[in-house]
Amino acid sequence: MSSPRFPFAVPIFAAAPALAAVCAALVLAATWPSRAAEPAPPPAGPYVDAPTYVRGDDDRVEAWYGLTRALKQGFDQSCGDTFCEGEFTNIQSLAYRCSVHATTGRIGMCAWAFAASDETVDPASGKIAVRPQSWACATPLAPGTTLEELLAALAGDDPLYAPLPRGEASVFDGLIDCL
């Protein structure tokens, strides 16, 4: 009687060293620390964003987030009569951000991001063409303004129109030049 023949046995055994090398490479790649997977450290510098600057001080945290909410509400209330009457009727407030010097509290810059779109329907095909638009509007702050001064000046009921510290301009004035 002859022994059964397994034609695949020779190629698999012949390929065993190569297969072992591929398996070892896969295991090594899966377990080797990857620089790409690690988050990049934040760049060193004196400026931080406003929420980081006010962290740990409940009154300033509430003042900052209260200000950003009130600015958005003020914009939403005035948009239809001002900025949203033109080419883009659906302008949305995305975020109001300020950079703050971590040790002095002086503001480097405040910017308000907005987005909108204009859509048209092709009557023949039914396809919709979307033309997006975005803006980054700088707040016209006087040099040396601190976050505490900004929070105090805009603490009222209508911060969008309140005069900014050390000047007569308002956040709204910065939007006029931008939107």
C-alpha positions in Angstrom: 0.0 0.0 0.0 1.3 3.4 -0.8 1.0 6.3 1.6 -1.5 9.0 0.6 0.0 11.9 -1.2 -0.6 15.5 -0.1 0.5 17.7 -3.0 0.2 20.8 -0.9 2.5 19.6 1.8 5.8 20.3 0.1 5.0 23.9 -1.0 3.7 24.9 2.5 6.7 23.4 4.2 9.0 24.9 1.6 7.4 28.3 2.2 7.5 28.0 6.0 10.6 30.2 6.6 9.1 32.9 4.4 5.7 32.6 6.2 7.4 32.8 9.6 9.3 35.9 8.5 6.0 37.6 7.4 4.3 36.6 10.6 7.1 37.9 12.7 7.1 41.2 10.8 3.3 41.6 11.3 3.7 40.9 15.1 6.6 43.4 15.3 4.7 46.1 13.4 1.6 45.6 15.6 3.5 45.8 18.9 6.2 48.4 18.0 5.6 51.8 19.4 4.5 54.1 16.7 5.2 57.8 16.6 2.3 58.4 14.3 -0.2 57.1 16.9 1.1 59.4 19.6 -0.5 62.9 19.8 1.9 65.6 19.0 2.9 67.7 22.0 1.4 71.2 21.9 3.8 73.8 20.6 5.7 75.7 23.3 4.7 79.3 23.5 3.3 81.9 25.8 -0.3 81.9 24.4 -3.2 79.6 25.3 -6.8 79.7 24.3 -9.2 81.5 26.6 -10.9 78.3 28.1 -7.5 77.0 29.1 -6.5 80.4 30.6 -9.7 80.6 32.8 -9.7 76.9 33.8 -9.9 76.4 37.5 -11.6 79.8 38.3 -15.3 79.1 38.2 -16.3 82.7 38.0 -14.1 83.4 34.9 -15.1 80.1 33.3 -18.8 81.0 33.6 -18.0 84.6 32.4 -16.2 83.2 29.3 -18.8 80.7 28.3 -21.6 83.1 29.2 -20.0 85.7 26.8 -19.7 83.2 24.0 -23.3 82.2 24.4 -24.5 85.8 24.5 -22.5 86.7 21.4 -24.0 83.8 19.5 -27.5 84.8 20.6 -26.9 88.4 19.7 -25.7 87.5 16.3 -28.6 85.1 15.7 -31.0 87.9 16.6 -29.4 90.5 14.4 -28.4 88.3 11.4 -31.7 88.5 9.5 -31.7 92.3 9.5 -28.0 92.7 8.7 -25.5 90.1 7.5 -28.0 87.5 6.4 -29.9 89.6 3.8 -27.3 89.3 1.1 -25.8 86.6 -0.9 -25.7 84.2 2.0 -28.9 84.1 4.1 -27.9 81.2 6.4 -24.8 82.5 8.1 -24.0 80.4 11.3 -21.8 81.3 14.2 -19.3 78.5 14.6 -16.9 79.6 17.4 -15.6 82.7 19.2 -12.0 82.2 20.3 -9.3 84.3 22.0 -5.6 83.7 22.4 -4.4 84.8 25.9 -0.9 85.2 27.1 -0.6 82.6 29.9 1.2 84.8 32.4 0.0 88.3 31.7 -3.6 87.7 30.6 -3.2 90.0 27.6 -5.1 88.9 24.6 -3.2 88.2 21.4 -6.2 88.1 19.2 -9.9 87.2 19.2 -11.6 85.7 16.2 -15.1 84.6 15.4 -15.6 81.9 12.8 -18.7 81.8 10.7 -19.9 79.5 7.8 -22.7 79.7 5.3 -23.8 78.2 2.0 -25.7 79.1 -1.1 -27.6 76.2 -2.7 -29.2 76.0 -6.2 -31.3 73.2 -7.7 -30.7 72.2 -11.3 -34.3 71.9 -12.6 -33.3 69.4 -15.4 -31.3 66.9 -13.3 -32.5 67.6 -9.7 -28.9 67.9 -8.6 -28.1 70.5 -5.9 -25.0 72.6 -6.2 -23.7 74.0 -3.0 -21.3 76.9 -2.7 -19.8 77.1 0.8 -18.4 80.2 2.4 -16.5 80.7 5.6 -15.2 83.8 7.5 -12.8 84.4 10.3 -13.6 87.8 11.8 -11.1 89.5 14.1 -12.4 91.5 17.1 -11.0 95.0 16.9 -9.2 95.0 20.3 -6.8 97.7 21.5 -3.3 96.4 22.0 -2.7 95.2 25.6 -6.3 94.4 26.3 -6.6 91.7 29.0 -9.1 88.9 29.1 -10.4 90.3 32.4 -11.0 93.7 30.7 -12.8 92.0 27.8 -15.0 89.9 30.1 -15.9 93.0 32.2 -16.7 95.2 29.2 -18.9 92.6 27.6 -20.6 91.4 30.7 -23.9 93.2 30.0 -27.0 92.1 28.3 -25.9 92.9 24.7 -22.2 92.2 24.4 -22.3 92.2 20.6 -22.8 96.0 20.6 -20.9 96.9 23.9 -17.9 99.1 23.5 -14.7 97.1 23.7 -12.1 98.1 26.4 -9.8 101.0 25.6 -11.8 102.1 22.6 -15.2 102.8 21.1 -15.4 99.8 18.6 -17.6 96.8 19.4 -17.5 93.2 18.3 -20.3 94.1 15.9 -18.0 96.6 14.3 -15.5 93.9 13.6 -18.2 91.8 11.9 -19.2 94.7 9.6 -15.7 94.9 8.3 -15.6 91.1 7.8 -19.0 89.7 6.8 
